[in-house]
Structure formats: C-alpha cells, structure tokens
Amino acid sequence: MSSRERITFKNKSGIELSAALELPDRATDTFVLFAHCFTCGKDIAAASRIVSAVVIKHDVPIKLTANGTVTSQQTVEVRPQISAIVKTVHIREGQFVRKGDKLFTLDARTESANLSKAEAQLARSNADLANAIRNLKRQQKLFEQKFISQAALDTAQNQVDSLKGQLDFDKATVQANRVSHGFTIITAPISGRTGSIPVYPGSLVQPNTAIPGSVTQPRSAVLVSITQINPININFTLPERKLVVLQQALAKGDITVSAKLDLAGEPLIEGRLIFVDNTVDVQSGSILVKAEFPNQDKKLWPGMFVTVTLAPETLFGVLTVPVQAVQTGPENKFLYVIGKDNKVKSQQIAILLVQDGLAVVEGTMAGTRIVVEGAQNLRPGSAVIETQSSGNKTDSGNNITNSSKDNYTIDKKAG
C-alpha cells in the first residue's frame, strides 16, 4: 500500500515550495521530518526523539530485602511415658490436629491393676489408722486410771503416728498410679500437623528406647511429631548497621514485613516483626530477625525459602526520578534537563537511594523535566523532540511535536 503526500514549506529565500510524493504507508512521518531537516536548517536535523519525565517530590520508605527461611513456632515430639502395647492409633500421617485431640491409646490393663492395688492399700491403711486411734483413746483412759504405764501409752501413740505416715504414702501411691494410668491415653499437646507415625496397633513402646524404622528421630522413641503451621515464623538476617533503625521503629509500633513466594502470580503475604536477636553474629556481621505471619491457607511451609521485605524507616520529602534517567559521567552523576527551548543541559546530582526503579537524588528541583530515554545520543545544547512524557500523550498518526519555529503541513490524498 502507498499514499500520495503533498508537502508545503518555505526555503531559506522565503519562496513557498510544494511537492507531491508517493510513499509507502508508515513512511510519511520519517520522510517529512527528513525533508524538513534537509530544507529548513540544522536545528531540527540535530533533534532527537526522547521520552521525558518530571522530578517528583514525595516520601520514600527505605526497603530492606533479605532471604528468609520459614520455621515453625513450635514442634513437639510425642513420646511414650510408660511401657505398653499400642491399642489404637487415632490419627493419620499428615493430619491436622487440635490441642487435646486423642492421638494414641495404650493397653491400660497393667496400669488399671496397679491403680486398683494402690487404692485397696489406701483403704487398708485408713482402716488401720482408725483402729489405732480408737485403741489410743482406750489407752489414755486406762492411763488416767493408773491401770497402764506411760510406756504402754507411748506405744499406742507411736502406732497412730506411724499409720498416719503410711496413709500419706498410700495416698501418694494412688496419685502416682493415676498419673501412670493417664499416660495410656496420649493427646495432642499443641495444634498442628502430624508427621510420620512409626508405630501401629500392637507395637510395644517404651520410654527412652528407639523404635525401629522411626523416620523423625531414629534414636528416640518418638510416636509422632506435631508442627504448628498457623501462625508461622520466617527467620532472616539483616546487617548490624540496621539494628538501631529496627529498635527505633519497634519502639514506635509494629513493623510490617512482606513475604514473596517463589511462584509466579502469588501475592505478597503480610506479617509483623516479632523478634530481634540479642547478639550480633561476629563472623557475618548480621543479626537474626523473626517475623510472624498468618498462615490459614497453608501457603507457608517449614523449610521453605522466601524473599522478605520491610521498611523500618522513611525518607520524607525527597526528590525522585526514574533510575534510567540518571547518566554517568567521568566524575559524577547527572541528569539531562529539558529547557523551555526544548534543548537539554546537564545537571549534576547526588544519588541517595535506588530502589523499585526510582532514584532518590539531590541537586535538582521538583517539577523539572528530564530525559528518561534516548539520552545516549545527547550532548549539552542538543535539541530534543518529546515523544512521550508523564504529562503528554505519545504522538500518533501525523501529529509531530518539534522544537522549530518553521511551519509545515501534510495533506494526505488517496494514492
């Protein structure tokens, strides 16, 4: 496809010229700009198309980013307290349990028999003590009547005291047997997710004895481990120079921490800082920090690696520019500033911070128009054509923004 273009312009002698050209589509603008540059002077011939932006003044939170490891707040290993046969396993591997849920039932026949024996002994001791007390009262009456000696009375009193001690001992024995009997029903000490279960109904479990085939702890009699999943912690380290900043921010209130999973499209998970270690690692010069996160959807799992971000301090009222607008000179950093005549000049700056595609700078003013893209061919005094800016729309069709005062028009006719 092609189109016929008619261009009208004035040459250096002031004579108006007109020409009709047949050009392929999408080549009109390029040709017109070239023709204008060729016939009208050097200013436009040196103009470069650029993308501009405006220096903005606002508050910038200083973000700290670190790699973190997800850790459980609690992990409990459930162990047997008595030697017994497993009667019932009430849970499955990987099941979520609540505190107090029944996990295992052990054979309680031995413990029940021991408890009954202790209770019977307690009843016997009660009867013996009651009989000794009655005998003491009779001995006291006989002693008052001078029928028995003091030694006989002391013997009766000693028997009562001895049986009182025996009664207390038997009561303690009953209590101990009740505790042991309670060990036959094992319940969940915390809420969380269960691990592997190396025992089955009929297995003999003993305290402080290894269970063959145990995965969680081969050298101990662990029936099951329970790991708390919600809420959950993320551990990470920060440079020691950030310690004072963290302490000052914590004194003002909670510090929000964001966690990013290594999965496309996953939103950030928000938590809060809960712990700053009391010592600095002398080898790495870092300090351990913990953050707590809600985990109802179970996206965070112990052992996972995540990226955490927090902003304990903020720069107030600073100037920011797109980071690609910052140019590097032989001695300093600078910006190309666009003047009212659409010519650029370099302006030396100092960079305070670079993050999220923005550079916090000093040495310029808010509202200044600067070159963001297309600066590679510019020099101080170069003329520019803005094709896009923060306050302008991108040129399209036959609308061309230029810095020359000469006028030209384009009339399109069907080819």
C-alpha positions as CSV (number, residue, x, y, z in Angstrom):
1,M,0.0,0.0,0.0
2,S,1.2,3.6,-0.7
3,S,-0.1,7.1,-0.3
4,R,0.5,10.3,-2.1
5,E,1.8,13.0,0.2
6,R,1.9,16.7,-0.6
7,I,4.4,18.8,1.5
8,T,4.4,22.6,1.5
9,F,7.3,24.5,3.0
10,K,9.4,27.7,2.7
11,N,13.0,27.6,1.7
12,K,15.7,30.0,3.0
13,S,14.8,32.6,0.4
14,G,11.2,32.7,1.6
15,I,9.8,31.1,-1.5
16,E,7.0,28.6,-0.8
17,L,7.5,25.3,-2.4
18,S,5.2,22.4,-2.8
19,A,5.8,18.8,-3.8
20,A,3.7,15.7,-4.2
21,L,5.4,12.4,-3.3
22,E,4.2,8.8,-3.4
23,L,5.4,6.9,-0.3
24,P,4.7,3.6,1.3
25,D,2.4,3.7,4.3
26,R,4.1,4.3,7.7
27,A,7.0,6.1,6.0
28,T,5.3,9.5,5.8
29,D,6.4,10.9,9.1
30,T,10.0,9.8,8.6
31,F,10.2,11.3,5.2
32,V,8.6,14.6,6.2
33,L,11.0,15.0,9.1
34,F,13.9,14.3,6.8
35,A,12.7,16.7,4.1
36,H,12.1,19.4,6.7
37,C,15.5,18.9,8.2
38,F,17.1,19.0,4.7
39,T,15.5,22.2,3.6
40,C,14.9,24.2,6.8
41,G,18.1,24.2,8.8
42,K,20.4,22.3,11.2
43,D,18.3,22.7,14.4
44,I,15.8,20.1,13.5
45,A,18.3,18.0,11.8
46,A,20.1,17.6,15.2
47,A,16.8,17.0,17.2
48,S,16.5,13.6,18.9
49,R,13.3,11.8,19.9
50,I,13.3,11.2,23.7
51,V,10.9,10.1,26.5
52,S,10.7,12.6,29.3
53,A,9.6,12.7,32.9
54,V,9.2,15.1,35.8
55,V,11.1,15.2,39.0
56,I,8.7,14.3,41.8
57,K,8.9,15.2,45.5
58,H,7.3,12.7,47.9
59,D,8.0,10.3,50.8
60,V,10.0,7.2,50.1
61,P,10.1,4.2,52.5
62,I,13.6,2.6,52.6
63,K,13.0,-1.1,51.9
64,L,15.2,-3.8,53.3
65,T,15.2,-7.1,51.4
66,A,16.5,-10.4,52.6
67,N,16.2,-14.2,52.0
68,G,14.3,-15.9,54.8
69,T,13.5,-19.4,55.9
70,V,10.1,-20.4,57.1
71,T,10.2,-22.0,60.5
72,S,7.5,-23.4,62.9
73,Q,6.8,-21.6,66.1
74,Q,6.5,-24.9,67.9
75,T,7.4,-28.5,67.1
76,V,6.6,-31.2,69.7
77,E,7.8,-34.8,69.7
78,V,5.2,-37.0,71.3
79,R,6.9,-39.8,73.3
80,P,5.5,-42.6,75.5
81,Q,5.9,-42.3,79.3
82,I,5.2,-45.9,80.1
83,S,6.0,-49.3,78.6
84,A,2.8,-50.6,77.0
85,I,1.3,-52.1,73.8
86,V,-0.3,-49.7,71.4
87,K,-4.0,-50.4,71.4
88,T,-5.4,-47.8,69.0
89,V,-3.9,-45.2,66.6
90,H,-6.5,-42.4,66.3
91,I,-4.7,-40.2,63.7
92,R,-3.2,-40.4,60.2
93,E,0.1,-39.2,59.0
94,G,-0.1,-35.6,57.8
95,Q,-3.4,-34.9,59.6
96,F,-4.1,-31.6,61.2
97,V,-5.0,-32.0,64.9
98,R,-6.1,-29.6,67.6
99,K,-4.8,-29.4,71.1
100,G,-6.3,-32.1,73.3
101,D,-7.3,-34.4,70.4
102,K,-6.7,-38.1,71.1
103,L,-3.6,-39.5,69.3
104,F,-2.9,-42.9,70.8
105,T,-4.5,-45.3,73.2
106,L,-2.2,-47.8,75.0
107,D,-3.1,-51.0,76.7
108,A,-4.1,-49.9,80.2
109,R,-4.7,-53.3,81.9
110,T,-1.4,-53.3,83.8
111,E,-1.9,-49.7,84.9
112,S,-5.5,-50.2,85.9
113,A,-4.5,-53.2,88.0
114,N,-1.7,-51.2,89.7
115,L,-4.2,-48.4,90.4
116,S,-6.7,-50.8,92.0
117,K,-4.0,-52.3,94.1
118,A,-2.9,-48.9,95.4
119,E,-6.5,-47.9,96.1
120,A,-7.0,-51.1,98.1
121,Q,-3.8,-50.5,100.1
122,L,-5.1,-47.0,100.8
123,A,-8.4,-48.3,102.2
124,R,-6.5,-50.8,104.4
125,S,-4.3,-48.0,105.8
126,N,-7.4,-45.9,106.5
127,A,-8.9,-48.8,108.5
128,D,-5.7,-49.5,110.4
129,L,-5.4,-45.9,111.3
130,A,-9.0,-45.7,112.5
131,N,-8.4,-48.8,114.7
132,A,-5.2,-47.3,116.1
133,I,-6.9,-44.1,117.0
134,R,-9.7,-46.0,118.9
135,N,-7.1,-48.0,120.7
136,L,-5.2,-44.9,121.7
137,K,-8.3,-43.4,123.2
138,R,-8.8,-46.5,125.4
139,Q,-5.2,-46.5,126.5
140,Q,-5.5,-42.9,127.5
141,K,-8.5,-43.7,129.8
142,L,-6.7,-46.6,131.3
143,F,-3.6,-44.4,131.9
144,E,-5.7,-41.8,133.7
145,Q,-7.0,-44.6,136.0
146,K,-3.4,-45.8,136.6
147,F,-4.1,-49.2,135.1
148,I,-1.3,-48.9,132.5
149,S,2.2,-47.4,132.4
150,Q,3.4,-44.4,130.4
151,A,5.4,-46.7,128.2
152,A,2.2,-48.5,127.1
153,L,0.5,-45.2,126.3
154,D,3.5,-44.1,124.2
155,T,3.4,-47.3,122.2
156,A,-0.2,-46.7,121.3
157,Q,0.6,-43.1,120.3
158,N,3.5,-44.2,118.2
159,Q,1.3,-46.7,116.3
160,V,-1.1,-43.9,115.4
161,D,1.7,-41.6,114.1
162,S,3.2,-44.5,112.1
163,L,-0.1,-45.3,110.5
164,K,-0.7,-41.7,109.6
165,G,2.6,-41.7,107.7
166,Q,1.6,-44.9,106.0
167,L,-1.7,-43.4,105.0
168,D,0.0,-40.4,103.3
169,F,2.4,-42.8,101.5
170,D,-0.5,-44.8,100.2
171,K,-2.3,-41.7,99.0
172,A,0.8,-40.6,97.0
173,T,1.0,-44.1,95.6
174,V,-2.6,-43.9,94.4
175,Q,-1.9,-40.5,92.8
176,A,1.2,-41.8,91.0
177,N,-0.7,-44.7,89.7
178,R,-3.5,-42.4,88.4
179,V,-0.9,-40.4,86.6
180,S,0.6,-43.5,85.0
181,H,-2.9,-44.7,84.1
182,G,-3.4,-41.3,82.4
183,F,-0.3,-41.9,80.2
184,T,-2.3,-44.7,78.5
185,I,-4.3,-42.1,76.6
186,I,-2.0,-39.7,74.6
187,T,-3.4,-36.4,73.5
188,A,-2.1,-33.6,71.3
189,P,-0.1,-31.0,73.3
190,I,-0.5,-28.4,70.6
191,S,-2.4,-27.7,67.4
192,G,-0.6,-28.5,64.2
193,R,0.2,-31.1,61.5
194,T,1.3,-34.6,62.3
195,G,4.4,-36.1,60.8
196,S,5.2,-39.8,60.1
197,I,3.9,-42.4,62.6
198,P,6.4,-45.3,63.1
199,V,4.1,-47.4,65.3
200,Y,0.9,-49.4,64.7
201,P,-1.7,-51.2,66.9
202,G,0.2,-54.0,68.7
203,S,3.6,-52.2,68.7
204,L,5.4,-52.2,72.0
205,V,6.5,-48.7,73.0
206,Q,8.9,-47.9,75.8
207,P,10.3,-44.7,77.2
208,N,13.9,-43.8,76.1
209,T,14.0,-46.8,73.7
210,A,14.5,-46.5,70.0
211,I,11.6,-47.5,67.7
212,P,12.9,-49.5,64.7
213,G,12.2,-47.7,61.4
214,S,11.5,-44.3,63.0
215,V,11.9,-41.5,60.4
216,T,11.5,-38.4,62.5
217,Q,14.1,-39.4,65.2
218,P,15.8,-42.8,64.8
219,R,17.5,-42.7,68.2
220,S,14.4,-41.9,70.3
221,A,11.0,-43.4,71.0
222,V,9.0,-40.7,69.1
223,L,5.5,-41.8,68.4
224,V,4.7,-38.7,66.2
225,S,5.9,-35.1,65.8
226,I,3.4,-32.2,65.6
227,T,4.4,-29.0,63.9
228,Q,2.5,-25.8,64.4
229,I,1.6,-24.3,61.0
230,N,-0.6,-21.3,61.8
231,P,0.7,-18.8,62.7
232,I,4.2,-19.4,61.4
233,N,7.6,-17.6,61.5
234,I,10.1,-16.5,59.0
235,N,13.7,-16.2,60.1
236,F,16.1,-13.9,58.2
237,T,19.2,-11.8,58.9
238,L,19.9,-8.1,58.4
239,P,23.2,-6.1,58.5
240,E,24.2,-5.0,62.0
241,R,24.1,-1.3,60.9
242,K,20.3,-1.6,60.7
243,L,20.0,-2.6,64.4
244,V,19.4,0.9,65.7
245,V,16.9,1.6,62.9
246,L,14.9,-1.6,63.8
247,Q,14.9,-0.8,67.5
248,Q,13.7,2.8,66.9
249,A,10.9,1.5,64.6
250,L,9.8,-1.2,67.1
251,A,9.6,1.4,69.8
252,K,7.0,3.3,67.7
253,G,4.9,0.2,67.0
254,D,4.7,-2.9,64.8
255,I,6.9,-3.2,61.7
256,T,5.1,-4.7,58.7
257,V,7.0,-7.4,56.9
258,S,6.1,-8.8,53.4
259,A,7.0,-12.2,52.2
260,K,7.2,-13.2,48.5
261,L,6.9,-16.8,47.5
262,D,9.0,-18.0,44.5
263,L,5.8,-18.6,42.5
264,A,4.5,-16.5,39.6
265,G,1.3,-14.6,40.4
266,E,1.4,-15.2,44.1
267,P,0.5,-12.0,46.1
268,L,2.6,-10.8,49.0
269,I,1.9,-12.2,52.4
270,E,1.8,-9.6,55.2
271,G,3.2,-10.2,58.7
272,R,4.9,-8.3,61.5
273,L,8.3,-8.3,63.1
274,I,8.3,-10.0,66.5
275,F,11.9,-10.7,67.4
276,V,15.4,-9.1,67.1
277,D,18.2,-11.3,68.5
278,N,20.2,-10.0,71.5
279,T,23.6,-10.7,69.9
280,V,25.3,-9.9,66.5
281,D,26.9,-12.7,64.6
282,V,30.6,-11.7,64.8
283,Q,31.5,-13.8,61.7
284,S,28.9,-12.4,59.3
285,G,28.2,-9.0,61.0
286,S,24.5,-9.7,60.8
287,I,21.7,-10.0,63.3
288,L,18.9,-12.6,63.4
289,V,15.3,-11.3,63.0
290,K,12.0,-13.1,63.1
291,A,8.6,-12.2,61.7
292,E,5.2,-13.8,62.3
293,F,2.8,-14.5,59.5
294,P,-0.8,-15.7,59.5
295,N,-1.0,-19.0,57.5
296,Q,-4.6,-20.0,57.3
297,D,-4.2,-21.1,53.6
298,K,-1.1,-23.1,54.4
299,K,1.0,-21.4,51.7
300,L,4.0,-21.1,54.0
301,W,5.6,-24.4,55.0
302,P,8.5,-25.0,57.4
303,G,11.8,-25.1,55.5
304,M,10.7,-23.0,52.5
305,F,12.9,-20.2,51.2
306,V,11.1,-16.8,50.7
307,T,12.1,-13.2,50.0
308,V,11.1,-10.8,52.8
309,T,10.8,-7.0,52.6
310,L,10.4,-4.5,55.3
311,A,10.6,-0.7,55.6
312,P,11.6,0.4,59.1
313,E,12.5,4.0,58.0
314,T,11.2,6.6,55.6
315,L,12.8,9.5,53.7
316,F,10.4,12.4,53.9
317,G,10.0,15.0,51.1
318,V,12.8,13.7,48.8
319,L,13.1,14.1,45.1
320,T,12.8,11.0,42.9
321,V,13.5,10.3,39.2
322,P,13.3,7.1,37.1
323,V,16.6,5.4,37.6
324,Q,17.2,5.2,33.8
325,A,17.3,9.0,33.7
326,V,20.5,9.1,35.7
327,Q,23.5,9.4,33.5
328,T,27.1,8.6,34.5
329,G,29.8,11.0,33.7
330,P,33.6,10.7,34.1
331,E,33.4,12.2,37.6
332,N,29.8,12.4,38.7
333,K,26.2,11.5,38.0
334,F,24.0,13.9,36.1
335,L,20.6,14.4,34.5
336,Y,19.7,15.9,31.1
337,V,17.3,18.7,31.9
338,I,14.9,19.9,29.2
339,G,14.7,23.7,28.9
340,K,11.9,25.8,27.6
341,D,13.5,25.9,24.1
342,N,13.5,22.1,24.1
343,K,17.2,22.0,24.4
344,V,18.9,19.9,27.1
345,K,21.6,20.8,29.6
346,S,23.4,18.5,32.1
347,Q,22.7,18.9,35.8
348,Q,25.0,17.3,38.4
349,I,23.2,15.3,41.1
350,A,23.9,13.1,44.1
351,I,22.2,9.7,44.5
352,L,20.9,8.9,47.9
353,L,19.0,5.7,47.2
354,V,18.0,3.4,44.3
355,Q,15.0,1.1,44.7
356,D,12.0,-0.1,42.7
357,G,13.1,1.6,39.5
358,L,13.4,5.0,41.2
359,A,16.5,7.0,42.3
360,V,16.3,9.4,45.2
361,V,18.5,12.4,44.2
362,E,19.8,15.7,45.4
363,G,20.8,18.7,43.2
364,T,17.6,19.3,41.2
365,M,14.1,20.7,41.8
366,A,10.7,19.3,41.8
367,G,8.8,19.7,38.6
368,T,12.0,19.8,36.4
369,R,11.5,18.0,33.1
370,I,14.3,15.5,32.4
371,V,15.2,13.0,29.7
372,V,14.4,9.4,30.6
373,E,15.0,7.5,27.4
374,G,17.1,8.5,24.3
375,A,19.9,10.2,26.2
376,Q,22.6,8.1,24.6
377,N,22.9,10.5,21.6
378,L,22.5,13.7,23.5
379,R,25.0,16.4,24.4
380,P,24.5,19.6,26.4
381,G,22.7,22.0,24.0
382,S,21.1,19.2,21.9
383,A,17.5,19.8,20.7
384,V,15.0,17.1,21.5
385,I,11.6,16.0,20.4
386,E,9.4,14.6,23.2
387,T,7.5,11.6,22.0
388,Q,6.2,10.7,25.4
389,S,6.2,12.2,28.9
390,S,4.5,11.9,32.2
391,G,2.1,14.7,31.2
392,N,1.8,14.2,27.5
393,K,0.4,11.5,25.3
394,T,2.5,9.6,22.8
395,D,2.5,11.1,19.3
396,S,0.5,9.1,16.8
397,G,-0.7,9.5,13.2
398,N,0.6,12.6,11.6
399,N,0.9,14.8,14.8
400,I,4.6,15.7,15.3
401,T,5.9,17.8,18.2
402,N,9.1,19.6,17.3
403,S,11.2,22.5,18.5
404,S,11.5,24.5,15.3
405,K,9.5,27.7,14.7
406,D,9.2,26.9,11.0
407,N,5.8,25.6,10.0
408,Y,4.9,22.9,7.5
409,T,1.8,20.9,6.8
410,I,1.0,17.5,5.4
411,D,-2.0,16.9,3.2
412,K,-2.9,13.3,2.6
413,K,-4.6,12.2,-0.6
414,A,-5.6,8.8,-1.5
415,G,-3.0,7.0,-3.6
